[in-house]
Amino acid sequence: MKPALLAVMLVCVLSARSSSAADVKGGKDHPLLKRYDGSTMLWYEQKNYDALRLALECIVFDYGEGKMKPFKKVDAEGRKTTLYYNLPSGIGTLEGARQYENELKEKGFEILFRGTGEEIEKNKGDNLAMEVYGMTSSNTDREHPQFMAMQGVDKTKSNYLAARLARSEGDVFCSVWAFEAAWTAASLKAPEKSTVVRVDICEVKPMEQKMVLVKAEEMEGQIALNGKVALYGILFDTDKASIRPDSEPTLVEISKLLQNKPGLRVLVVGHTDTQGSFEYNRSLSQRRADSVVANLAGRGISKERLFPVGVSFASPVAANATEEGRAKNRRVELVDMGDAKAR
């Protein structure tokens, strides 16, 4: 074969490989997380404001009840980026997941949960795809290749992790799911048996601490993630310990939380700003915490699960030099006691 002809053929092969392995049009890596070297981006989507659910424990289908058992999770909201990568041939799901885990740790992320196979989901298949990623029977079609690719995944070869990066400008949550491509992954042009990695990154916008209603589900998620939840919807007049009527929506949601989680025992902690002496505010915050416990007990919640504590201004979340900061410090927190004794 003539050298010139051989050179032309080689160029054609290289071009074909480059074209077939090209990233999806418009796709770009997230600045906080590098891709696995040599991988191809199959899917890219970015929304200015969307929700990201992260599993914090195994998702189990209860055949007796005919539904998924409740599981620990957190729902983050903010700027969300979803990426699918096809890893190079020969790279398995475990290696891919570990590489991403190492990269996240290097960037300062805390690993909240990680698992392999039945550490992630048990019994019925597609638990993770449905309960975390929103796959349904109506969106597993060619019009939704990002969902179709998750259908029928071999759960024994799956690896999943959830992580959080704490930042002053707003936390970042990230989940990584590495799975072996089933035939359905052809919807994303991923070869069967190759490793696909789905990466979701949610940049949480700093929440303005106003008198907002926090739903029971969000309270549960915050407690699962941080061991506590701060509430700004329980309102008191200045120097008063009686709860204002406009606190009702928040009290209803707290009651729902405690009814849905019968094993949950909480400290009900009253916090104040620095206006007035420390001892005066300690008494005021204690009386306010007592009022909240009395209100919840009146809704049928056992007092054995509620422990009122007033801490004055001992635990600020902002500077007390401005009204905005003082407003953030005036709050009631529910703190998970776990198995600890109150006395």
C-alpha positions as CSV (number, residue, x, y, z in Angstrom):
1,M,0.0,0.0,0.0
2,K,1.3,3.4,-0.9
3,P,2.3,5.7,2.1
4,A,0.1,8.5,0.9
5,L,-3.0,6.2,0.8
6,L,-2.2,4.8,4.2
7,A,-2.0,8.3,5.6
8,V,-5.4,9.2,4.2
9,M,-7.0,6.1,5.6
10,L,-5.5,6.7,9.1
11,V,-6.8,10.3,9.1
12,C,-10.3,9.1,8.2
13,V,-10.3,6.6,11.1
14,L,-9.1,9.2,13.6
15,S,-11.7,11.6,12.4
16,A,-14.5,9.1,12.7
17,R,-13.4,8.2,16.2
18,S,-13.3,11.9,17.1
19,S,-16.8,12.5,15.6
20,S,-18.4,9.4,17.3
21,A,-16.9,10.4,20.7
22,A,-17.9,14.1,20.4
23,D,-19.6,15.7,23.4
24,V,-23.3,16.5,23.1
25,K,-23.9,19.8,21.4
26,G,-23.8,22.7,23.9
27,G,-22.5,20.6,26.7
28,K,-19.8,21.9,29.1
29,D,-18.2,20.6,32.2
30,H,-19.2,22.2,35.5
31,P,-16.4,24.5,36.9
32,L,-16.5,22.8,40.3
33,L,-15.9,19.2,39.0
34,K,-13.6,17.8,36.4
35,R,-14.7,14.9,34.2
36,Y,-13.0,11.5,34.1
37,D,-10.1,11.7,31.6
38,G,-11.2,10.4,28.2
39,S,-14.9,10.3,28.9
40,T,-17.6,11.7,26.6
41,M,-20.5,13.9,27.6
42,L,-23.7,12.4,26.5
43,W,-26.2,14.8,28.0
44,Y,-26.2,18.3,29.4
45,E,-28.9,20.4,31.1
46,Q,-28.7,23.4,33.3
47,K,-31.7,25.1,35.0
48,N,-31.5,28.4,36.8
49,Y,-33.6,27.2,39.6
50,D,-34.6,23.5,40.2
51,A,-34.7,20.9,42.9
52,L,-32.1,18.1,43.5
53,R,-33.0,15.2,45.7
54,L,-30.2,13.2,47.4
55,A,-30.6,9.9,49.1
56,L,-28.9,9.5,52.4
57,E,-29.6,5.8,53.0
58,C,-30.7,2.7,51.2
59,I,-34.1,2.9,49.3
60,V,-36.2,-0.2,50.1
61,F,-39.4,-1.4,48.5
62,D,-41.8,-2.9,51.0
63,Y,-43.7,-5.7,49.3
64,G,-46.2,-5.9,52.2
65,E,-47.2,-2.3,51.9
66,G,-46.7,-2.2,48.1
67,K,-44.6,1.0,48.2
68,M,-41.2,2.4,49.1
69,K,-40.3,2.6,52.7
70,P,-39.5,6.1,54.0
71,F,-35.8,6.9,53.6
72,K,-33.5,9.7,54.7
73,K,-33.0,12.3,52.0
74,V,-32.4,16.0,51.4
75,D,-34.0,18.2,48.8
76,A,-31.8,21.1,47.7
77,E,-33.0,24.0,45.5
78,G,-31.0,26.4,43.3
79,R,-29.0,26.4,40.1
80,K,-28.9,22.8,38.9
81,T,-26.7,21.2,36.4
82,T,-27.2,17.6,35.1
83,L,-24.5,15.8,33.1
84,Y,-24.2,12.3,31.8
85,Y,-20.7,10.9,30.9
86,N,-19.7,7.8,29.1
87,L,-16.4,6.5,30.6
88,P,-13.7,5.0,28.5
89,S,-13.9,1.3,27.6
90,G,-12.7,-1.0,30.4
91,I,-13.5,1.4,33.3
92,G,-16.0,-0.1,35.6
93,T,-18.7,1.6,37.7
94,L,-16.8,1.2,41.0
95,E,-13.6,2.8,39.6
96,G,-15.6,5.6,38.1
97,A,-17.4,6.4,41.3
98,R,-14.3,6.3,43.4
99,Q,-12.5,8.7,41.0
100,Y,-15.4,11.2,41.3
101,E,-15.4,10.7,45.1
102,N,-11.7,11.5,45.3
103,E,-12.2,14.6,43.2
104,L,-15.1,15.8,45.3
105,K,-13.1,15.3,48.5
106,E,-10.2,17.3,47.0
107,K,-12.6,20.1,46.3
108,G,-13.6,20.2,49.9
109,F,-16.9,18.3,49.6
110,E,-18.2,16.2,52.5
111,I,-19.5,12.8,51.6
112,L,-23.0,12.4,53.1
113,F,-23.7,8.9,51.8
114,R,-22.2,6.4,49.4
115,G,-23.2,2.8,48.5
116,T,-22.8,0.0,46.1
117,G,-25.4,-2.5,45.0
118,E,-27.9,-3.3,47.7
119,E,-26.4,-0.6,49.9
120,I,-28.3,1.7,47.6
121,E,-31.6,0.0,46.8
122,K,-33.2,-3.3,47.7
123,N,-36.1,-5.5,46.5
124,K,-37.8,-3.9,43.5
125,G,-35.7,-2.4,40.8
126,D,-35.4,1.2,39.6
127,N,-35.8,2.5,43.2
128,L,-33.1,5.1,42.9
129,A,-34.2,6.1,39.4
130,M,-37.8,6.7,40.5
131,E,-37.4,8.0,44.1
132,V,-34.4,10.3,43.6
133,Y,-34.2,11.1,39.9
134,G,-37.9,11.3,39.0
135,M,-38.2,8.5,36.5
136,T,-41.8,7.5,35.8
137,S,-43.6,5.2,33.4
138,S,-44.6,8.3,31.4
139,N,-41.1,9.8,30.8
140,T,-39.2,6.6,29.9
141,D,-39.4,7.1,26.1
142,R,-37.4,8.5,23.3
143,E,-38.6,12.0,24.1
144,H,-36.8,11.8,27.5
145,P,-33.5,9.9,26.8
146,Q,-32.0,11.0,30.1
147,F,-34.7,9.0,31.9
148,M,-34.9,6.1,29.5
149,A,-31.2,5.5,30.0
150,M,-31.8,4.8,33.7
151,Q,-34.4,2.1,33.1
152,G,-33.6,-1.5,33.9
153,V,-30.1,-0.8,35.3
154,D,-28.4,-3.7,37.0
155,K,-28.5,-2.5,40.6
156,T,-25.7,-4.9,41.7
157,K,-23.3,-2.9,39.5
158,S,-24.5,0.5,40.6
159,N,-22.5,3.0,42.7
160,Y,-24.0,6.1,44.2
161,L,-22.8,9.0,46.4
162,A,-24.2,12.2,47.7
163,A,-21.9,15.1,48.8
164,R,-22.1,18.7,50.1
165,L,-19.7,21.6,49.9
166,A,-20.3,24.2,52.6
167,R,-19.8,27.8,51.3
168,S,-20.6,31.2,52.7
169,E,-22.2,32.2,49.4
170,G,-24.4,29.1,49.5
171,D,-23.9,25.4,49.8
172,V,-23.3,23.1,46.8
173,F,-24.9,19.6,46.7
174,C,-23.7,16.9,44.3
175,S,-24.8,13.4,43.6
176,V,-22.9,10.9,41.4
177,W,-24.5,7.7,40.1
178,A,-22.2,5.3,38.1
179,F,-24.1,2.4,36.4
180,E,-23.6,-0.1,33.7
181,A,-25.5,0.8,30.6
182,A,-28.4,-1.4,29.8
183,W,-29.8,-1.5,26.2
184,T,-32.0,1.5,27.1
185,A,-28.9,3.6,27.4
186,A,-28.7,3.6,23.6
187,S,-31.1,6.6,24.0
188,L,-28.0,8.5,25.0
189,K,-25.8,6.7,22.5
190,A,-24.0,4.8,25.2
191,P,-22.8,1.3,24.3
192,E,-24.4,-1.5,26.2
193,K,-22.2,-2.7,29.2
194,S,-20.2,0.5,29.2
195,T,-20.1,2.7,32.3
196,V,-22.3,5.8,32.4
197,V,-22.0,8.4,35.2
198,R,-24.8,10.8,36.0
199,V,-23.6,13.9,37.9
200,D,-26.0,16.4,39.4
201,I,-24.8,19.7,41.0
202,C,-27.1,22.1,42.8
203,E,-25.7,25.5,43.8
204,V,-28.0,26.5,46.6
205,K,-28.9,30.2,46.7
206,P,-28.5,31.7,50.2
207,M,-31.9,31.7,51.8
208,E,-33.0,35.1,53.1
209,Q,-34.0,34.3,56.7
210,K,-37.5,35.8,56.7
211,M,-40.7,34.7,58.3
212,V,-41.1,31.8,55.8
213,L,-43.1,28.7,56.0
214,V,-41.0,25.5,56.1
215,K,-42.9,22.4,55.1
216,A,-42.7,19.2,57.2
217,E,-40.8,17.4,54.4
218,E,-38.1,20.1,54.3
219,M,-37.8,20.1,58.1
220,E,-37.2,16.4,58.0
221,G,-34.6,16.8,55.3
222,Q,-32.7,19.5,57.2
223,I,-32.8,17.4,60.4
224,A,-31.5,14.4,58.6
225,L,-28.7,16.5,57.1
226,N,-27.7,18.8,59.9
227,G,-29.3,17.4,63.0
228,K,-31.5,20.5,63.3
229,V,-33.8,22.9,61.5
230,A,-34.1,26.7,62.1
231,L,-37.6,28.1,62.0
232,Y,-38.6,31.7,61.5
233,G,-42.3,31.3,61.3
234,I,-43.0,31.0,65.0
235,L,-43.7,34.6,66.0
236,F,-43.8,36.5,69.3
237,D,-44.3,40.2,70.0
238,T,-41.4,42.1,71.6
239,D,-40.7,40.9,75.1
240,K,-43.6,38.5,75.0
241,A,-43.7,34.7,75.2
242,S,-47.2,34.1,73.9
243,I,-47.3,32.8,70.3
244,R,-48.9,35.0,67.7
245,P,-51.8,33.6,65.7
246,D,-49.9,34.0,62.4
247,S,-47.5,31.3,63.6
248,E,-50.2,28.7,63.0
249,P,-49.0,27.4,59.5
250,T,-45.5,26.6,60.9
251,L,-46.9,24.9,64.0
252,V,-49.1,22.8,61.8
253,E,-46.0,21.7,59.8
254,I,-44.1,20.9,63.0
255,S,-47.0,18.8,64.1
256,K,-47.0,16.9,60.8
257,L,-43.3,16.3,61.1
258,L,-43.6,14.8,64.6
259,Q,-46.7,12.7,63.6
260,N,-44.9,11.4,60.5
261,K,-41.8,10.6,62.5
262,P,-43.1,9.0,65.8
263,G,-39.6,8.1,66.9
264,L,-38.2,11.7,66.7
265,R,-37.4,13.5,70.0
266,V,-36.4,17.1,69.8
267,L,-35.0,19.9,71.8
268,V,-37.2,23.0,71.1
269,V,-34.6,25.7,71.4
270,G,-35.5,29.4,71.7
271,H,-32.9,32.0,70.4
272,T,-33.0,35.8,70.8
273,D,-30.9,38.7,69.6
274,T,-28.7,40.9,71.9
275,Q,-31.3,43.5,72.8
276,G,-31.6,43.3,76.6
277,S,-29.3,41.5,79.0
278,F,-28.2,37.9,78.6
279,E,-30.1,36.7,81.7
280,Y,-33.3,38.5,80.7
281,N,-33.1,36.9,77.2
282,R,-32.4,33.5,78.7
283,S,-35.6,33.7,80.7
284,L,-37.5,35.0,77.6
285,S,-36.2,32.4,75.3
286,Q,-37.0,29.6,77.8
287,R,-40.5,30.9,78.2
288,R,-41.0,31.0,74.4
289,A,-39.7,27.5,74.1
290,D,-42.1,26.4,76.8
291,S,-44.9,28.0,74.8
292,V,-44.0,26.1,71.7
293,V,-43.9,22.8,73.6
294,A,-47.3,23.5,75.2
295,N,-48.8,24.4,71.8
296,L,-47.6,21.1,70.3
297,A,-48.7,19.1,73.3
298,G,-52.2,20.6,72.7
299,R,-52.0,19.1,69.2
300,G,-51.5,15.6,70.6
301,I,-47.7,15.4,70.5
302,S,-46.4,13.8,73.7
303,K,-44.3,16.0,75.9
304,E,-42.0,13.1,76.4
305,R,-40.7,13.9,72.9
306,L,-40.3,17.7,73.4
307,F,-37.6,19.4,75.6
308,P,-37.8,23.2,75.8
309,V,-34.5,25.0,76.1
310,G,-33.8,28.8,76.1
311,V,-30.2,29.9,75.2
312,S,-30.6,33.7,75.0
313,F,-28.2,35.0,72.4
314,A,-25.5,32.3,73.0
315,S,-25.7,30.8,69.5
316,P,-26.0,33.6,66.8
317,V,-26.0,32.8,63.1
318,A,-25.3,36.4,62.1
319,A,-23.9,39.6,63.6
320,N,-26.2,41.5,65.9
321,A,-25.0,44.9,64.6
322,T,-27.8,45.2,62.1
323,E,-31.5,44.6,62.1
324,E,-31.1,42.0,59.3
325,G,-28.6,40.1,61.5
326,R,-30.8,40.4,64.6
327,A,-33.8,39.0,62.6
328,K,-31.7,36.0,61.6
329,N,-30.8,35.3,65.2
330,R,-34.4,35.4,66.5
331,R,-35.6,31.9,65.8
332,V,-36.8,28.6,67.2
333,E,-34.7,25.5,66.3
334,L,-35.7,21.8,66.5
335,V,-32.7,19.7,67.4
336,D,-32.7,16.0,67.0
337,M,-31.9,14.3,70.3
338,G,-31.5,10.8,68.9
339,D,-31.1,8.4,71.9
340,A,-29.6,11.0,74.2
341,K,-31.2,11.5,77.7
342,A,-32.6,14.9,78.6
343,R,-31.7,14.5,82.3
